[in-house]
Amino acid sequence: MGVDRPAPQGPLDRTAVRSMLARYGDRSPEQVEEELGSLELTWLIAEVEQAYGVQLDLDDDRLDAIRTVDDAALALGAVLAAAGAGTGTGTGETVGVAGVAGS
């Protein structure tokens, strides 16, 4: 029994991150706090991997730098863009954040 997830509509941005996080705890996007807890971040990464068909390979330094919704949108959006997975047509490949500037 799976959870219905809408197909991603373009690049991962702040709005998309808030929408994904809203499904964690069954809340509206407006109710999503700016700061992320470790469980929220773990859940968000799993959601992004499923939605975009990739496996993210994030090192500890990058994970530690993701503290807010904006941090997540920047870091995860950049790695998806670098992998060409921003359209939801990922190939199931593993993608990392090496060389991605930001957070």
C-alpha positions in Angstrom: 0.0 0.0 0.0 1.8 3.2 -1.2 1.2 6.9 -0.7 0.0 8.8 -3.7 2.8 11.2 -4.8 2.2 13.7 -7.5 4.8 13.7 -10.3 7.3 16.5 -9.8 6.6 19.6 -11.9 10.0 20.8 -12.8 13.0 21.7 -10.7 13.0 21.2 -6.9 12.5 24.7 -5.4 11.3 26.0 -2.1 7.6 25.5 -3.0 8.2 21.9 -4.0 10.2 21.2 -0.8 7.4 22.7 1.3 4.8 20.6 -0.5 6.8 17.4 0.0 7.3 18.2 3.7 3.6 19.0 4.2 2.9 15.3 3.5 5.1 14.5 6.5 2.7 14.9 9.4 -0.3 15.5 7.1 -0.3 19.3 7.2 -0.6 22.2 4.7 2.5 23.7 3.1 1.9 26.9 5.1 2.3 24.9 8.3 5.8 23.7 7.4 8.4 25.2 9.8 11.4 26.9 8.2 13.9 24.8 10.2 14.2 21.1 9.5 14.6 18.4 12.0 16.7 15.3 11.2 13.7 13.1 10.7 12.1 15.6 8.3 15.3 15.9 6.3 15.6 12.1 6.1 12.0 11.8 5.0 12.5 14.6 2.5 15.5 13.0 0.9 13.5 9.7 0.5 10.6 11.7 -1.1 13.0 13.4 -3.5 14.6 10.1 -4.5 11.2 8.6 -5.2 9.8 11.6 -7.0 12.8 12.1 -9.3 13.9 8.5 -9.7 17.4 9.0 -8.4 19.5 7.9 -5.4 21.1 10.9 -3.7 24.6 10.4 -2.3 25.0 13.2 0.2 28.2 13.4 2.3 28.0 14.2 6.1 29.2 17.8 5.6 26.4 18.5 3.0 23.8 16.9 5.2 24.9 18.9 8.2 24.6 22.1 6.2 20.9 21.5 5.4 19.1 23.2 8.3 16.2 25.0 6.6 13.7 24.6 3.8 15.8 27.0 1.7 19.0 25.0 2.4 17.2 21.9 1.3 15.8 23.5 -1.9 19.3 24.8 -2.8 21.3 21.7 -2.1 18.9 19.1 -3.3 17.8 21.2 -6.3 21.4 21.7 -7.4 22.3 18.1 -7.2 19.1 17.1 -9.2 19.8 19.8 -11.8 23.4 18.6 -12.1 22.1 15.1 -12.7 19.5 16.3 -15.2 16.8 14.9 -13.0 14.8 18.1 -12.5 12.0 17.0 -14.8 11.1 13.9 -12.9 12.6 11.6 -15.6 15.5 10.3 -13.5 17.1 7.1 -14.5 17.6 5.6 -11.0 21.2 6.6 -11.0 23.1 7.7 -7.8 23.9 11.3 -7.8 26.0 13.3 -5.4 26.8 16.8 -4.4 30.5 17.0 -5.3 31.3 20.4 -6.6 27.9 21.9 -5.9 28.2 25.3 -4.4 25.8 26.6 -1.8 24.6 25.8 1.7 
